[in-house]
Amino acid sequence: MFRIRRARLALTAFAVLVAPLPAGAAGFAVLDGDAMVAARAGLEELYHARTAEAAEQFERVRELLPDSPAADFLLGGIEWHRLTTGPQGFVAGGELEAAFFARMDSAIALGEAALERDPADASARFFLGGAYGYEARYLAMQEKWWDAYRKGRKGVDQLETLVEEHPDCDDAYLGLGIYHYYADVIPSVLKVFSGLVGMNGDRARGLDELRRAVRGRGLGEVEARFFLSEIHTSFEEKHWIAYGYSRGLREQYPENELFTWLNARVLDELHLTDAAAAEWAELREVPRPGRMRGFLDYRLARSRLYGGDFEGAAADLGELIELGRLGSPRITAWGRLRCGVALDFLGRHEEALEQYRLAKELDSSDEVTERANARIAAARRDPSVVSLPELAEVARILRYTRGHDETTFRRVEDAVVSPSRGLSKSENDTYFAILSDLVIARLARGDVSHALDAVDRALGGSVRPERESRARLFGLRARALHRAGRDDEAERALGQAIGASAGDARDAWEREREELRRGIPDPAREPGDGAVEVTSPDRGEFRLAVEVLGGPTIPMTLTGDAWRASVPWPHDAAPLRYRFVAEDGEWRPDPSCDHVELVGDTAWSVLQPKQANSAPSE
């Protein structure tokens, strides 16, 4: 079940519906000629945070189309930008709120009047739906769910009618995609509400529609990229995909704080600590009120924790808490909880428990309260017994960071205990996710023997894994055996993984076995003319390859603690576009590349010819 924190995020985004933008060159265009040129130019100015220049362009749209809702909708987007991305963050009420609703109400009135004159006016229908969506978004941010739904449903109705009449209007799929996705993933606490009012959610359909909006290259492309990044980091937990979008937006619009915030959050989830901390520090340089400054101080300390520096994170969070600098009860609660995580890792369990108790007393976040309750309950007999949610966070940090030894892994593994009454299915999944992360952490440091021992302990313990977890452990065992050069045993372990799985997972394990049987050619060689060596750190993968856009997919060789391959260079004057592909088929950009480029609806790393002899690394 999603927490209330997720509920707010979900319905905020779902109710946007999406404040759609005018269609681009491809497909059906809802603005033509000079009006389209002005709208495009104004939105580009707005994304670069140049609001005065954006307003000039949008007023030009009004001059050209005085009876259209387009200008007021676009100008309302400026008010939304001012309302939500200023130095104080989102603050309800006041002159900015009034200005925002004045613009959107005017767009709604003009749109409804235009449709009364001509029900076939697709442009009016488009911007009318967008204005309803914008107002719904604002109401959802205030957690006025029923009002948000009523406004949002009107917006969706307009978009659905539009695509029935003009199915090639790519930008309309932006709003529909957001609606269909979030109506499917909203928390179970709101599912009863969705049943009553008929929210027809469809997660896969929503993602497809958002990707279509990106490929359409209309003016809604930027919004679609933003929401795809948000969705993949907050719900799908595919953070490399999110990073491809967030970094591209960050590079394209460096002045836009919203994209900086998004990119920093994604970098944290990838445990790319130095890059994340640089983003948070840049945001912190802007003068802000105490509430927002406290949040940024918290994020910097959290980045330190996610980088594996438990001692430094405990010290930073402890100081911020003592000085009362976290800015709000909610962030203070999160600060205390994550301070408790760090203190527990350091063995300072009594101090950790005090932080959990104080976080619970603040009663400002349902998720914090739930996690604090779990930790306090686990420690009723022994303060050193840490709850599964906290151990899961620690294990993930250990998996993706360096500098930890077998003693540390074993200490965390030994702390994973089940309640005397047994584990629920979700607890069972968490239990074995922790053990799997610790196996991968051992593989990533090249410790094959201890990784095999850890898999055997997990499979032979008193807690029996569910089928999916069991298949995953057999797959990890195969990975370790392959690294030890014991491929016959690795093949048998993959057979066990296949037998314990079904559907897409079974197909994936079967592909692994076929690759193992074929053998992997050794791609390692010294880069020569027309080639560049690319490297990526070992993250415990079974396989890693580098895929060149328009060229081959080249297996990489594990050497020491990094994967390496020599990649052919296209030609002297051309940049190299590539990405890493892990054994599960998930791709990822290279964080050290020159920049990220969107091709279709996916991101590729780019190296310029001047870097032909460099060795970029993840």
N, C-alpha and C positions, 0 to 999 in steps of 0.2 A: 504494500500500500504506500502510495506517495504521501509525504508529509504535507502539512498545510503550507509550508514554505513553497513546495512544488506546486500546490494548488494555485497559489497566487500567480506564480510564473505562468502556469499552464493557461489559466483562463485569461490572464492579461494578454497573452499572445493570441490565444484562440479568438478572443473577442475583437482583435484588430481587424480581421477579415479583409484586408490587411491594410487598410488605407491604400488601395492600389494606385499605381502610377500609370501615366499614359503609355500606350503601346509604342513599341519601337518600330524599326524599319520593317522587320519581318512580320508576316501575318497581318491580321486586321488592325488598322491604326485608328484610334479613337480621336486623334487630333491630326490635322493635315497642315502641310505647307509651313508658313511662317509661325503659326501657333505651336506646331510641334518643335520647331527650331528653338523658339523662346522657352518652351517648357523644359526641353532638354538642357539648355544652357542654365536655366534657373536652378534646376535640381543639381546640376554639377556644382554650381556655386554653393548651394546649401550643404552638400556633402563635404565641401571644403570649409564649412563653417563661416562662409561669407554671406551673412543674412541680408545685408543691405543690397548687395549686388543681385542676390536671388530675388528679392522683392521687386527690383526693377524689371527683371525678365518676366515675372509672373503678372505684373501690371500690364506688360506688353500683350500677354495672352488676353487680358480683359479688354484691351483696346480692340483686339482683333475679333473677339467673341464675347460681346457685352452681355448676351443673354445666356451664356453657358455657365454651369457650375464650376468649370475647370479652374478659373482664376482663384475663386474663394477657397476651393479645396487646396490648391497649391500654396496659397498664402497662409491657410490654416496650418499647413505643414511647418511653416516657419515658426508659428506660435507654439506648435507642439515641441519643436526643437528647443525653443527658449524655456518652455515649461519643464522639460524633462532632463536637459543636459547642461544646465548651468552649474556653477560651482557648488550649489547647495544640493544638487540632485533634484529628484521629483518632490515638489512641495505643492500640496493641493490648495485651492482657493486663491483669492487675490486677483489683481488686474490681469495677470497672464492667463489664468483660467477663463476669465470673462472674455478676453480677446480671442482665445481659442474657440470657445463655444459660439461667439458671434460669427466668426468666419465659417464654421461648419454648419451652423443653422442657416446661414445665408446660402451656402452651397446646396443644402437640402431643399430649401424653398425654390431656388432656381432650377434644380434638377427635377423636382416634382412638377413645376410649371411647364418645363420643357417637354416632359413626357405626356402631360395632358394635351399639349398642342400636337405632339407627334409621338405616339407610342413606339415608333421604330427608331427613335433618336438614340443610337447606341452610345454615343459620347456622353449624353446626359445620364443615361442609365449607369454608365461606368463610374462617373464621378459622384453620383448620388449614392451608389453602394459604398464608395470609399468614404464619404462623409459620415454615413451611419457607422461604418466600421471604426473610424477615428474616435467618434464619441463613445462607442462601446469600449474601446481600448482604455479610454480615460476612466470610465466608470468601473471597469474591472480592476484597474490599479488601486481604486479606492475600496475594492472588495464589495461593490454594490452589484452582486452577481445577477440578480433578476433583471435589474435595469440594463445591465450590460448585455444580457442575453437578448432582451427584446430589441434593443438597438442593433445588435450584431446580426440577429436573424433577418432583419430587414435588409441589411447589407448583403448577406449571403443570397437572399432571394433575388436581388437585382443582378448579382454576378451569375447566378445559375441561369437566369433568363437570358443574359447576355451571351453566354457560351452556347446555349441552345441555338441562338440565332447566328452567332459568329464563333464557331468552335476553334478558329485559328487566331483568336485574340489571346496571344500568349500571356500577356500581363494579367489577364483576369484569373489565370490559374495560380497566381501568387496568393491572392486572398482565399481562393477555394482550398489551396493546399494547406495553408495555415489552419483554416477551419477544420478540414477533414483530419489533419494530423492531431491537433490538440483535443478535438472532441473525442478522439479515441484514447488518448493517454491521460486524460484528466483523472484526478484521484478518485478512488472508489467512494469516498465520502460524498462526491458529487455525481456519481453514476445514477442514483435514484432521480436526481434532478434531470439528468440527460434523458432518462427514459420517459419522464413525464412530458418533456417538451420536444422530443424527437431529434436530438443531436445525432446525426448519422455520421459518426466518425469512422475513419478508415486510415490507419497509420501508413500502410504501404502506398495507398493512393495519394495521400497528402505529400509524401516525400517525392513521388513521381511528378506531381503537379508543381512542386517547388523547383525541382530540377528542370522542368520544362520552362518555367519562368526565367531561369538562368540562361538556358540555351537560346531563348528567344531574343536575348540581347536588347530587350526594350528598356524603358526607363525604370521598370520594376526589377531589373536584374540585381541592383545593389541591395534592395530590400530582401530579395530571395536569398542572396548569399549570406546576409546577416542572419536570417532565420534558420537557414541550414546549419550554420555554425553553432547557433544557440541550441538547436535541437540535438545536434550530434554530440555536443559536450554535456548538456544537462539531462538528456533523456536516453539517447542511444548509447552513450558512453563510448563513442568512436572518436576519440579526441584528435587523432591524426587527420581525419577527414575535416573535423571542425577547424583544425589549425590551418589547413589549406585555404579555407575561406577567410578565416580571421586575419591571417597574415597578409593575404592579398588585399583585403580592405584597408588594413593598417598602412600598407605601402602606398596604396593609391590615394588615400585621404589622410595624410599624417596629421592634419589639423583637427580631425574629428575625434573628440574625446570618447564618444560612444564606442568607436572601433578600437581605441586604445584599451578601454576597459575590457572589452570582449577578448581581445588578443591576450591580455594579461591573465585573464581567468583560464583560458585554454592552455597557456604555457604552464600555469600552476598544475593543471590536471595531468600534463605530460611530464611533470617533475623536471622541467627545464628551468631550473631555479634562477640562474644568473639572468637569463632573458626576461623571466617574469618579474624579478625584482627591479630590473631596469625600467620596465613599463610602469610599475607601481610608483617608483621613485620619481619618474617624470610627471605623473599625475599629481604627486604630492608637492611638486614645486609650485603649483598654482595656488595662490592664496585662497583658502576655503574656511568656512565656519567649522567649529569644533566637531560637530557630528560627522562631517565628511572626512575631516583630517583624521579623526579617530579610526574611521573605517579603513583608511589607507594605511595607517600604522598597523592595524590588525592584519591586513593583507600582506604587508611586508614580513611580519613575524610568521604568518602562516606559510609564506613561500619558504622561509628558512626551515620550518618543520618539514615541508614537503621535499626539501632538498636533502633531508636526512640528518640535519643538524638539530638533534633533539635538545641538547644542552643549551645551545644558543637560542632556540625557540622558547624554551622554558624561561630563560633569563629575560628575553625581550617581552614576552607576554606578562610575566610576573611584574615587571617594572611598569608596563602600561596599565595593568590592573591597579597596582598600588597607587599610581599617580592619578587614577580616574580619567585616563586619556582616551578611552575607547569610544566615547562619544554618545552611546545610546545603550539602553538596557539590552536590546537584542544582540548587538555586537559584543557587549561586555559578556553576555552569556556564552556566546561562541568563543570568545577569548578565553574564558575560564575553562570551557570544555577542552579546548585544544591545548591549553596549558596542562590540564590533567592528563591528556594523552602523552605529552612529553615527559611529565614527571613520572608517570607509571613506567615508561620505557627506561627511565634512569633509576628505577627501583625505589623512588621516593613516594611510596603508596599512600601513606597517611596524608601527606600534602596534596596528593592527587585527589583523594576522596573529598578533602575539604573544598577543592575547586569545583568538583562535581556537585556537591551539596549546595554551594553558593550559586552555581549556574542554575540549578533547579529552582531555587527560591526566587530567582528573578522572574520566572514564569513568563518569558517573553518570546519563546519559540517552542512550538510543539516538538520539533525534532530534537532540540537540545534537551528538553524535559524528558523525552522518551529515552534518549541515550544516557542521560544522567541517571535515570531510574534503573536502567539495565546495569550500569556500573555499580551503583550502590547496592542493588540486590545481589550481584555476584559476590560482593565483598562482605556479606553479612557474617560469615564465619571466619573469613580470612581476608584482611585488607589487600593482600597481594593477588587475589583472584580477579582478573580483568575480564570484562564482558566481551562477547564476540564482536559487537560493532567496533569497539576500540581496537581490538586485536586485528580486525580486518583492515583498519586504516593504517596501522603500523606495518602490517605485512605488505601492503601495497607500496608503502614508502620504501621498505627494504628491497622490494623487487626492482624498483626503478632507480635506485641510487647506489652509489659505490661506497667502499670503505668499511663494509661490515664483514665480520668473520663468522666461522661456524659456531663459536660460543654464543654469539648474539642470536643467530638463527635458531639454535637449539633452545635457548632460553625462551624465545617467543613461542616456538612450537610446543614446548612443555607447558606453556601457560594456556593453551587452547584446551579447555575442559568443557564437558557437557553438563547441563543440569541433571540432577539425580533422576528427574522424571523423564529424561530423554529429550531428544531434539525434534522440533517441528521440521517440516520439509524446508522451510526458508532458513531455519537455523542450521539444518544439515548442509544446505548449499553454502551458507557462509562459512561453516566449519571447514569444509573441504576446499573452498576458495582460498582460505588462509593457508592451508597446508600446501596447496598448489603454488601459490605465490612464493612461498618459502623455498620450494623446489626450484622454481625458475630463478630465484635470486642466487641460489647455489650454482646453477648452470651458468648464469651470467658472469660469475667470478671464476668459472673454469673448474669448479670442484665437482667432478662427475661422480666420484665415489660417495660423497656425502649426499648428493642428489638422489642416487639410487637407494641409499639407506633410508632417506626420508620418504620416498615413494613407497617402499616396502612397509615402513611403519604405518603410513596412512592406509594402505590397503589391508594390512593385517591387524589393525586396531579394533577396539571394542565397538566403535561407531561405524556402521555400515554405510557406505556412500550410496546415494541415488544413482541411477544408471548414467546420467550425464556426467556426474562427478567421477564415477568409476572409469568411464571411457577416457576422460581427461587425464586421470592418473596413469592409465596404461599408455596413453600417448606421450606423456612426460617421461615415462620409463623408457619408451622406445627412443625418444630424443637423447636421453642420457646414454643408452646403450650404443646408439649410433656414434656418439661422440667418443665413446670408449673403443670404437672399432669393432664392436660385437654386433654386426649387422644381421646375422642369422637370428639372434635373440631379439633384436629390435623388430624384425619382421614378425616374429611371433607375438610380441607385445602389441604391435599394430593390429594383428588379427584379433587380439582380445579387445582392443578398443572398438574395432568394427562390430564385434559380437555384442558389445554393451551399449551400442548406440543405434539410432534409427534416423531415417529421413536424410536431410541435408548433412547432418553431422556424420552419419555413416558414409555418405558419398565422399566427404572430405577426408576421412581416415583411409578410405580405399585409394584415393588419389595419392595420399602420402605413401602407402605401401607400394603402389606402382612405381613411384619415383625412386623409392629405396631399391626396388628390384632392378630398375634400369641402371642405377648408379648415376652419380653426378660428375660430369667432367670437371676437371680442375681449371678454373678460369684465371687463376692467379698468375700474373706475369708482370714484368716491369713495363710501365707505360712507355710506349715508343711514339714514333710519329703518328699523329692522328688518333692518339688515345690519351685518356686521362684516368688517373687512379681515383676512385671514390671509395670512401670508407664509411662505415656505420658501426657504432658500438654494439657489442654483443648484448642482446636483451633476452638471451636464453632461447632463441629461435631454433626450430628444427631445420629450416631452410631460410635463406635470404637471397634475393636477387635484386639486380638493378635493371629497370626497364627504361629503355631509351625511346622517346616519342618518335614513331615512324621507323623504329629500328628493332634490334633484337632485345630479348630478355636474357640477361647473362647471369648465371648462378655466381654467387659470391663465395669466397673461401674464408673460413674462420681461422684467423691467425692471431694468437694471443687473446686479447680481449676485444678484438674488432673484426668485422667482416670487411673483406677487400675484394675489389674486382677492377680490372682495367677496361674502361668503356671507350669504344671508338668515338672519335670526335667527328661531327658531321662534315665540316670542311673549315678551312682556316678562318673565314669571316663570320661563320654562323655560331650562335650560342648553342649550348647543349641543354636539351630539355629531358629530364629524367626523373625517376622516382624509385624509391625502394619498395619492394614487394615482399611481405613476410609469408611464412608458410601457410597461413590461413587465408591468403589471397588479399588481405587488407594492405592497401598501399599507404605510403607516408612521404611527405616532402622532406627534404634535407634542410634542417634549420640553419645551416651555415652557408647555404647557397646565396647567390647574388640577390635573387628575388623569386617570388612565386608567380606563376602565370596561369591563368585560367584557360583551359582548352576544353571546349564544350561546357561541361558542368563539373569538371574535376581539375585539381591543381597539380601543376608540375613544377619541379625545381628548375632553375635556370642558372647556368654558368656561362660567363662570357669568355671569349677566346683568350683574353689575357690571363685567365686562371687555368690554362690547359695543363700546367704542371703542378697544380695545387692538389691537396688531398682533403676535400671537404668532409666533415664528419657530423654525425647527428649528435 
